[in-house]
Amino acid sequence: MSKKEKQLLIRIIISFVLFAAAFFVPNEYIRYAFLAIAYISVGYSVLKGAAVRIFKGKFFDENFLMAIATIGAIFAGEYNEAVAVMLFYQVGELFQSYAVGKSRKSISDLMDICPEYANLEKDGEIFKVDPNEVGIGDIIVVRPGEKVPLDGTVISGSTTLNTAPLTGESVPRKAEEGDRISSGVINLTGLIRVRAEKEFSDSTVSKILELVENSSMNKARSENFITRFSLYYTPAVVCAAVCLAFIPPIFVGGLASWIHRALIFLVVSCPCALVISVPLSFFGGIGGASRNGILVKGSNYLESLAQCKTVIFDKTGTLTKGKFEVVSVNPCGVSEEELSKAAAVAESGSNHPIAEAITKKFGKDDSADEILEVAGKGIRAVKGGREILAGNVKLMADNGIDIVKPDVLGTVVYVAADGEFIGSIVIADRIKEDSKEAVKELYSAGVFDTVMLTGDSRDNAEPVAKELGIKRYLAELLPADKVSETEKIISESSGKVAFVGDGINDAPVLALADVGIAMGGIGSDAAIEAADIVLMDDKPSKIPVGIKIARKTMRIVRQNITFALGVKGIILILSAAGIANMWEAVFADVGVAFIAILNSMRTLKKKI
């Protein structure tokens, strides 16, 4: 509880004690004094807030409504009601402040992942510096208990890492020489030396904090509706209250009675239940998602995710691990050594996962005179006047080269030299452990259709789609083909369409889809930048979790809107008719807000 909240709580307690004591004081003047002190004690901040806004020319807010209603009640002789309205209103404000603070904390806890320093190793000595001072290629030392300050690769040592601040996963992850690690995770056991691969401003932790800070800027339609609603609603009810107070008495008399009704009308009309509970619901939903390792860039994306009926997947790095291994070398007319050397020359100029698998197996050969990457097809390299082609069937067909397909399943890299086919290399990628469960959970979460779009061959795509239970798949697609196919699926879908990907070539589709979901661990910066939602642990199983959180959030938003408008509408009518009293007005304001805020806080739970 903040200092301001503690002060308000003390004033509420003092006011409540005086208010209760007033009922037992026989002397009328002392009773009025108790009530006056109680009113000023608890209502001081409200009256001050109303006066400040009136001075600035901004009349219409909750403070103004409460001030007018309670002061009017005092002039009408309803002293007990005036104190009670202000007292219970402030109780609601205190609870509201506490609820907002708690929901903010679930997101602001992410700020704790920001490292305060880095141990820079230079000339055999270690200096404690600001993470911004570390450059790419610098060596940093991370001791047990310290946060990893920048993204990098472990060059010596081994340890276990607490990745919960980024991914929400409680199980520590092992890290050893050659492993890439992200900033923001906590080193648990061993001392490690890490080569920085990104500057601090481009590191994972900086990207996360930027996403969190900007998430409130992207409001959902429901939030925008409430914002616009409150702008017109408050002036309208004040005008209605004035009309209710002074027009009927012209015809039927009883001015004091109609003013009393108008005051009750004002208390009931306070829109705080809607103005606070709806944004709080979205804020809580984003916070609950972040605790599950799902970063949502704005409440509008949470709203779109709740309406998602179709999910499109990229294959490599999304449904599969994206870690390729050479499983078969098939020379044709040359030795295995010659085939592997030719492949190494061509693939050394690419950072594609397939190229990395080949160079990891056969070593890098940067001696090529010329290297050209043919998008979606492969590599053309020239060394000593010899042209080497390494790529898929389309690359071979474009160059009129006949090939021999291997019997081994996997991604096949065909290699040709000077127009002659010299063999193939088969690369295998493993399906992620949770991909099958993710697809199954999507269907149970209400997703009607799943599609896989991949640039891989049909032979590799089909078994993956079948094993995972994906309804449709399209293979051998160029990046432009993915865009056109996604456009077609969006036009045919009855609901929102989400695309899940990780690579640079997925960025256009991530931006095109109603909801773009990127893999935050192995995903490219371009993909993460273009996406609306980022999965920090790269697990597809987090997608149905995100959908369930989004739908729960939207259910709570709709419940709060319906409940608040319904109760207020009924009490407004009753107050205008003279049936509702001030106590019922207090319930319609503070009680409804209290219940709506309690309901909103359900979005904060990590478990759905």
C-alpha positions in Angstrom: 0.0 0.0 0.0 1.4 3.4 -1.0 1.9 6.4 1.4 -1.1 8.1 -0.2 -3.3 5.1 0.2 -2.3 4.7 3.9 -3.2 8.4 4.5 -6.6 7.9 2.9 -7.2 4.7 4.9 -6.4 6.7 8.2 -8.9 9.4 7.1 -11.5 6.8 6.3 -11.1 5.1 9.7 -11.3 8.5 11.6 -14.4 9.4 9.6 -16.1 6.1 10.2 -15.4 6.3 13.9 -16.9 9.8 14.1 -19.8 8.9 11.9 -20.7 5.8 14.0 -20.2 7.8 17.3 -22.6 10.5 16.1 -25.5 8.0 16.4 -24.8 7.6 20.1 -24.3 11.2 21.1 -27.4 12.7 22.7 -26.4 16.3 22.2 -27.6 17.5 18.8 -24.8 20.1 18.4 -22.0 17.6 19.2 -23.6 15.1 16.8 -23.5 17.7 14.0 -19.9 18.5 14.9 -18.9 14.9 14.7 -20.6 14.6 11.3 -19.0 17.8 10.0 -15.5 16.6 11.1 -16.2 13.2 9.6 -17.3 14.8 6.3 -14.3 17.1 6.0 -11.9 14.4 7.1 -12.9 11.9 4.4 -14.1 14.3 1.7 -11.3 16.9 1.8 -9.4 15.5 -1.2 -12.7 15.1 -3.2 -13.7 18.7 -2.5 -10.2 20.0 -3.3 -10.0 18.0 -6.5 -13.4 19.4 -7.6 -12.3 23.0 -6.8 -9.0 22.7 -8.7 -10.8 21.3 -11.8 -13.5 24.0 -11.6 -10.7 26.6 -11.4 -9.2 25.1 -14.6 -12.5 25.1 -16.3 -12.9 21.3 -16.2 -16.1 20.7 -14.3 -17.3 17.3 -15.2 -15.7 14.4 -13.3 -16.4 12.1 -10.4 -15.1 14.6 -7.8 -17.5 17.3 -9.2 -20.5 14.9 -9.0 -19.7 13.8 -5.5 -19.1 17.3 -4.3 -22.3 18.7 -5.7 -24.4 15.7 -4.5 -23.1 15.7 -0.9 -23.1 19.5 -0.5 -26.6 19.5 -1.8 -27.6 16.8 0.6 -26.2 18.9 3.5 -28.2 21.9 2.4 -31.3 19.6 2.2 -30.7 18.5 5.8 -29.6 15.0 4.9 -26.4 15.1 7.0 -26.1 11.3 7.6 -26.5 10.6 3.9 -24.0 13.2 2.9 -21.3 11.7 5.2 -22.2 8.1 4.2 -22.0 8.9 0.4 -18.6 10.5 0.8 -17.3 7.8 3.2 -18.3 4.9 1.0 -17.1 6.7 -2.2 -13.7 7.1 -0.6 -13.7 3.4 0.4 -14.3 2.6 -3.2 -11.5 4.9 -4.3 -9.1 3.3 -1.9 -10.0 -0.2 -3.1 -9.8 1.0 -6.7 -6.3 2.5 -6.1 -5.1 -0.7 -4.5 -6.5 -2.8 -7.4 -4.9 -0.6 -10.0 -1.6 -0.7 -8.1 -1.7 -4.5 -7.9 -2.4 -4.9 -11.6 0.4 -2.4 -12.5 2.8 -4.3 -10.2 2.2 -7.5 -12.2 3.6 -5.7 -15.2 6.1 -3.4 -13.5 7.7 -6.4 -11.9 9.2 -6.9 -15.4 11.3 -3.8 -14.7 13.2 -5.9 -12.2 14.7 -7.8 -15.1 16.7 -4.7 -16.1 20.3 -5.2 -15.1 22.0 -2.3 -13.2 25.5 -3.1 -14.3 27.8 -5.4 -16.4 31.2 -6.9 -15.4 33.3 -5.9 -18.4 36.5 -7.9 -18.9 39.4 -5.9 -20.4 43.1 -6.7 -20.5 42.6 -9.4 -17.8 40.8 -7.0 -15.4 37.1 -6.8 -14.6 35.3 -3.4 -14.4 31.8 -2.8 -13.3 30.2 -0.6 -16.0 26.8 0.5 -17.2 25.4 -2.0 -19.6 25.1 0.8 -22.2 28.9 1.0 -22.2 29.4 -2.6 -23.4 29.9 -3.0 -27.2 29.4 -5.9 -29.5 32.2 -8.4 -29.2 33.1 -7.3 -25.7 33.5 -10.0 -23.0 31.4 -9.8 -19.9 31.6 -11.9 -16.7 28.4 -13.0 -15.0 28.7 -14.4 -11.5 26.2 -16.6 -9.7 23.2 -14.5 -8.5 23.7 -11.8 -11.1 21.4 -10.8 -14.0 22.8 -11.4 -17.5 23.1 -7.8 -18.8 23.2 -8.3 -22.6 22.4 -10.9 -25.2 25.4 -13.0 -26.0 27.1 -16.4 -26.4 28.7 -18.3 -23.5 32.4 -18.6 -24.4 33.5 -20.4 -21.2 32.0 -21.9 -18.1 28.6 -23.6 -17.5 25.7 -22.8 -15.3 21.9 -23.0 -14.8 19.8 -19.9 -15.6 16.5 -18.7 -14.0 14.5 -17.7 -17.1 11.2 -17.0 -15.2 11.5 -13.2 -15.4 11.4 -13.6 -19.3 9.4 -16.7 -19.9 7.4 -17.4 -16.7 9.0 -20.9 -16.6 10.1 -22.0 -13.1 12.4 -24.8 -14.3 16.1 -23.6 -14.6 17.8 -24.0 -17.9 21.3 -25.2 -18.5 23.8 -23.0 -20.3 27.3 -24.0 -21.4 30.0 -23.0 -23.9 28.5 -22.1 -27.3 24.9 -21.5 -26.0 23.2 -18.2 -26.7 21.6 -16.5 -23.7 19.3 -13.5 -23.3 19.6 -10.5 -21.1 17.4 -10.4 -18.1 17.8 -14.0 -17.0 19.5 -14.7 -13.7 22.7 -16.8 -13.4 22.1 -19.3 -10.6 25.1 -21.6 -10.1 28.4 -21.1 -12.1 30.6 -18.2 -13.3 30.4 -17.7 -17.1 32.1 -15.5 -19.6 29.8 -14.2 -22.3 30.6 -12.5 -25.6 28.1 -9.7 -26.2 26.2 -10.0 -29.5 24.0 -7.0 -29.2 24.2 -3.5 -27.7 22.1 -3.0 -24.6 19.6 -0.8 -26.5 18.9 -3.8 -28.9 19.0 -6.5 -26.2 16.0 -8.7 -25.2 15.5 -6.9 -21.9 15.4 -3.5 -23.6 12.9 -4.7 -26.2 10.6 -6.2 -23.5 10.6 -3.0 -21.4 9.9 -0.9 -24.6 6.9 -3.2 -25.4 5.5 -3.0 -21.8 5.9 0.8 -21.7 4.1 1.2 -25.1 1.3 -1.3 -24.4 -1.0 1.2 -22.8 -0.9 3.4 -26.0 -2.8 0.8 -28.1 -6.3 0.8 -26.7 -9.0 -1.7 -27.5 -12.3 -0.6 -29.0 -14.1 -1.2 -25.6 -11.6 1.1 -23.9 -12.0 3.8 -26.6 -15.8 3.5 -26.2 -15.6 4.0 -22.5 -13.3 7.0 -22.9 -15.7 8.7 -25.4 -18.7 7.6 -23.3 -17.4 9.4 -20.2 -16.7 12.6 -22.1 -20.4 13.0 -23.0 -22.0 11.0 -20.2 -21.0 13.2 -17.2 -22.2 16.6 -18.7 -25.4 14.9 -19.9 -26.3 13.5 -16.4 -25.5 16.9 -14.8 -27.9 18.6 -17.2 -30.4 15.9 -16.6 -30.1 16.4 -12.8 -30.6 20.1 -13.1 -33.7 19.6 -15.3 -35.0 17.0 -12.8 -34.5 19.4 -9.9 -36.2 22.5 -11.4 -38.5 21.6 -14.2 -41.1 19.3 -12.5 -41.6 21.7 -9.6 -42.9 24.3 -12.0 -45.8 22.0 -12.7 -46.3 19.9 -9.6 -44.5 21.9 -6.9 -42.3 20.3 -4.1 -39.0 21.9 -5.0 -37.1 20.4 -2.1 -38.3 16.9 -2.9 -37.2 17.2 -6.5 -33.8 18.6 -5.6 -33.3 15.6 -3.3 -34.2 13.3 -6.2 -31.7 15.1 -8.4 -29.0 14.7 -5.8 -29.6 11.0 -5.6 -29.6 11.0 -9.4 -26.1 12.6 -9.4 -24.7 10.1 -6.9 -26.0 7.1 -9.0 -24.7 8.6 -12.3 -21.0 8.6 -11.2 -19.3 6.6 -14.0 -16.3 5.4 -12.0 -17.4 1.7 -12.2 -17.0 1.8 -16.0 -14.2 4.3 -16.3 -11.9 2.3 -14.0 -13.0 -1.4 -14.3 -12.8 -1.7 -18.1 -9.2 -0.4 -18.5 -8.3 -2.3 -15.3 -9.6 -5.5 -16.9 -7.4 -5.1 -20.0 -4.4 -4.0 -17.9 -4.9 -7.1 -15.7 -5.2 -9.3 -18.8 -1.9 -7.9 -20.2 -0.3 -8.4 -16.8 -1.6 -12.0 -16.5 -0.3 -12.7 -20.0 3.1 -11.3 -19.2 3.3 -13.6 -16.1 2.9 -16.5 -18.5 5.7 -15.3 -20.8 3.4 -13.7 -23.3 4.0 -10.0 -24.1 1.0 -8.2 -25.6 1.8 -4.8 -27.1 -1.7 -3.3 -26.4 -5.2 -4.1 -25.3 -6.4 -3.9 -28.9 -4.4 -6.9 -29.7 -5.7 -8.7 -26.7 -9.2 -8.0 -28.0 -8.4 -9.2 -31.5 -6.8 -12.4 -30.1 -10.1 -13.1 -28.2 -11.9 -13.1 -31.6 -9.3 -15.3 -33.3 -10.9 -18.2 -35.3 -7.9 -19.1 -37.6 -4.3 -19.6 -36.7 -1.6 -19.8 -39.4 1.8 -21.2 -38.6 5.2 -20.9 -40.1 7.0 -24.3 -39.8 10.7 -23.9 -39.2 11.5 -22.4 -35.8 7.8 -22.1 -35.0 6.4 -25.6 -34.9 9.9 -27.2 -35.2 13.0 -26.3 -33.2 14.8 -24.7 -36.1 17.9 -26.5 -35.2 19.0 -28.5 -38.3 21.4 -31.4 -38.4 22.9 -33.1 -41.3 21.5 -36.7 -41.4 22.5 -37.8 -44.9 25.1 -37.0 -47.5 24.4 -38.4 -51.0 27.1 -37.8 -53.6 26.4 -38.3 -57.3 29.5 -38.8 -59.5 31.9 -37.2 -57.0 33.3 -38.2 -53.7 31.5 -37.3 -50.4 34.4 -35.0 -49.6 34.1 -33.0 -52.8 30.3 -32.7 -52.3 30.7 -31.5 -48.7 33.4 -28.9 -49.7 31.2 -27.5 -52.5 28.3 -27.2 -50.1 30.5 -25.5 -47.5 31.7 -22.9 -50.0 28.1 -22.0 -51.0 26.5 -22.1 -47.5 29.3 -20.1 -45.8 27.7 -16.9 -47.1 24.3 -17.5 -45.5 23.0 -17.2 -41.9 20.0 -19.4 -42.7 19.5 -22.3 -40.1 20.0 -24.8 -42.9 23.3 -23.2 -43.9 24.4 -23.1 -40.3 23.8 -26.9 -40.0 25.9 -27.6 -43.1 28.8 -25.3 -42.1 28.7 -26.8 -38.6 29.1 -30.2 -40.1 31.6 -29.5 -42.8 33.2 -26.3 -41.6 33.1 -22.8 -43.1 34.8 -21.9 -46.4 34.9 -18.2 -47.0 37.0 -18.5 -50.1 34.2 -17.8 -52.6 34.8 -15.0 -55.0 31.1 -14.2 -55.3 27.9 -15.3 -53.4 24.3 -14.5 -54.3 21.3 -15.6 -52.2 18.3 -16.5 -54.4 15.3 -15.7 -52.2 13.3 -18.8 -51.3 15.5 -21.1 -53.5 19.1 -21.2 -52.3 22.6 -20.0 -52.9 24.7 -19.3 -56.0 28.5 -19.1 -55.4 31.5 -18.7 -57.6 35.0 -19.9 -56.7 37.9 -19.8 -59.1 35.5 -19.5 -62.0 33.6 -22.6 -60.9 29.8 -21.9 -60.3 28.3 -23.8 -57.4 24.5 -24.0 -56.8 23.1 -25.2 -53.5 19.4 -25.1 -52.8 15.9 -26.6 -53.4 14.2 -28.2 -56.4 13.2 -24.8 -57.8 16.8 -23.6 -58.0 17.8 -26.7 -59.8 14.8 -26.5 -62.2 15.5 -22.8 -62.9 19.0 -23.8 -64.1 17.9 -26.8 -66.1 19.7 -29.3 -63.8 18.3 -32.8 -63.4 18.4 -34.2 -59.9 18.2 -37.4 -58.0 15.9 -37.3 -55.0 17.1 -39.1 -51.8 14.9 -41.6 -49.9 15.6 -40.0 -46.6 12.9 -37.7 -45.2 14.0 -34.2 -44.3 14.9 -30.9 -45.9 17.0 -31.6 -49.0 19.8 -29.3 -50.2 20.7 -30.2 -53.8 24.2 -29.2 -55.0 25.4 -28.6 -58.5 28.8 -27.5 -59.9 29.2 -26.0 -63.4 25.7 -27.1 -64.4 26.1 -30.7 -63.3 24.3 -32.3 -60.3 26.9 -33.6 -57.8 24.6 -34.8 -55.0 22.3 -33.9 -52.1 22.5 -33.3 -48.4 19.5 -34.0 -46.2 18.9 -31.8 -43.1 16.5 -32.8 -40.4 14.6 -30.5 -38.0 12.8 -31.8 -35.0 9.2 -30.9 -34.0 9.0 -29.0 -30.7 7.8 -31.1 -27.8 4.6 -29.0 -27.2 3.6 -28.3 -30.8 1.1 -31.2 -31.0 -0.5 -30.3 -27.7 -0.6 -26.6 -28.8 -2.7 -27.4 -31.9 -5.0 -29.7 -29.9 -5.5 -27.0 -27.3 -6.3 -24.4 -30.0 -9.2 -26.5 -31.2 -10.5 -26.8 -27.6 -10.1 -23.1 -27.2 -12.5 -22.4 -30.0 -10.2 -22.0 -33.0 -11.9 -23.5 -36.1 -9.0 -23.6 -38.6 -5.2 -24.2 -38.5 -3.0 -23.7 -41.5 0.8 -24.2 -42.0 2.6 -22.1 -44.6 6.2 -23.1 -45.3 8.9 -22.6 -47.8 10.0 -26.2 -47.2 9.2 -29.1 -49.6 5.9 -30.9 -49.6 7.7 -34.1 -48.6 8.8 -32.4 -45.4 5.7 -30.4 -44.7 3.1 -33.1 -45.1 4.4 -35.4 -42.3 4.7 -32.5 -39.9 1.2 -31.3 -40.6 -0.2 -34.8 -40.2 1.6 -35.5 -36.9 0.5 -32.2 -35.4 -3.2 -32.4 -36.6 -3.0 -29.2 -38.7 -5.9 -29.1 -41.1 -4.3 -27.5 -44.1 -0.7 -26.9 -45.3 0.9 -25.1 -48.2 4.5 -25.9 -49.0 7.3 -24.5 -51.2 6.2 -20.9 -50.7 8.3 -17.9 -51.3 7.9 -15.0 -48.9 5.6 -13.2 -51.3 3.5 -16.4 -51.6 3.0 -16.4 -47.8 1.6 -12.9 -48.0 -0.8 -13.6 -50.8 -2.0 -16.9 -49.1 -2.5 -15.1 -45.8 -4.5 -12.4 -47.6 -6.7 -15.1 -49.1 -7.2 -16.8 -45.7 -8.1 -13.5 -44.0 -10.7 -12.8 -46.7 -12.3 -16.2 -46.2 -12.2 -16.4 -42.4 -15.3 -15.7 -40.3 -13.2 -14.3 -37.4 -9.8 -12.8 -36.7 -6.7 -14.5 -38.2 -3.4 -14.9 -36.2 -0.1 -15.7 -37.8 2.7 -17.3 -35.8 6.3 -17.0 -37.1 9.9 -16.3 -36.2 12.0 -15.4 -39.3 12.8 -12.2 -41.1 10.7 -13.4 -44.1 7.7 -13.7 -41.7 7.8 -10.0 -40.8 5.4 -8.9 -43.7 2.9 -11.6 -42.8 3.1 -10.8 -39.1 2.3 -7.2 -39.9 -0.5 -8.2 -42.3 -2.4 -10.6 -40.0 -5.1 -9.4 -37.6 -2.8 -10.7 -34.8 0.9 -11.3 -35.4 2.6 -13.6 -32.9 6.4 -13.9 -32.9 8.8 -16.3 -31.2 10.8 -14.0 -28.9 13.6 -16.4 -28.0 14.9 -17.4 -31.4 12.8 -15.0 -33.5 14.5 -12.3 -35.6 14.4 -8.7 -34.5 12.3 -7.9 -37.6 9.7 -10.5 -36.7 9.5 -9.4 -33.1 9.2 -5.7 -34.2 6.4 -6.5 -36.7 4.5 -8.8 -34.3 1.6 -7.7 -31.9 2.3 -10.5 -29.4 5.7 -12.0 -28.5 6.2 -15.5 -26.9 9.3 -15.2 -24.8 9.9 -19.0 -24.5 9.2 -19.9 -28.1 6.6 -22.4 -27.0 3.6 -22.8 -29.3 1.6 -24.1 -26.4 1.5 -20.5 -25.1 -0.8 -19.5 -28.0 -3.9 -21.2 -26.6 -3.0 -19.9 -23.2 -2.9 -16.4 -24.6 -6.3 -16.9 -26.4 -7.9 -18.1 -23.2 -6.5 -15.1 -21.3 -7.8 -12.8 -24.0 -11.3 -14.4 -24.0 -11.5 -14.4 -20.2 -10.5 -10.7 -20.2 -13.2 -9.8 -22.8 -15.9 -11.8 -20.8 -15.0 -9.8 -17.7 -15.1 -6.5 -19.7 -18.6 -7.4 -21.1 -19.8 -8.4 -17.6 -18.6 -5.1 -16.1 -20.2 -3.0 -18.8 -23.5 -4.9 -18.6 -23.6 -5.0 -14.8 -22.7 -1.3 -14.3 -25.0 0.1 -17.0 -27.9 -2.2 -15.9 -27.8 -1.4 -12.2 -27.2 2.3 -12.8 -30.0 2.4 -15.3 -32.5 0.9 -12.9 -31.5 3.1 -10.0 -31.5 6.2 -12.1 -35.1 5.5 -13.1 -36.1 4.8 -9.5 -34.3 7.9 -8.3 -36.0 10.1 -10.9 -39.4 8.6 -9.8 -38.6 9.3 -6.1 -38.5 5.6 -5.2 -34.7 5.2 -4.6 -33.1 6.8 -1.6 -29.5 8.0 -1.0 -28.4 4.6 0.4 -29.5 2.8 -2.8 -27.6 5.5 -4.7 -24.5 4.7 -2.7 -24.8 1.1 -3.7 -25.3 2.0 -7.4 -22.1 4.0 -7.3 -19.6 2.6 -4.8 -21.1 -0.9 -4.6 -21.2 -1.4 -8.4 -17.7 0.0 -8.7 -16.5 -2.3 -5.9 -18.0 -5.4 -7.5 -16.7 -4.5 -11.0 -13.2 -3.9 -9.8 -13.2 -7.2 -7.9 -14.4 -8.9 -11.1 -11.6 -7.1 -13.1 -8.9 -8.4 -10.7 -9.7 -12.0 -11.9 -7.7 -11.2 -15.0 -4.5 -11.0 -12.9 -4.4 -14.7 -12.2 -1.6 -16.6 -13.9 -3.7 -19.7 -14.2 -6.7 -19.5 -16.5 
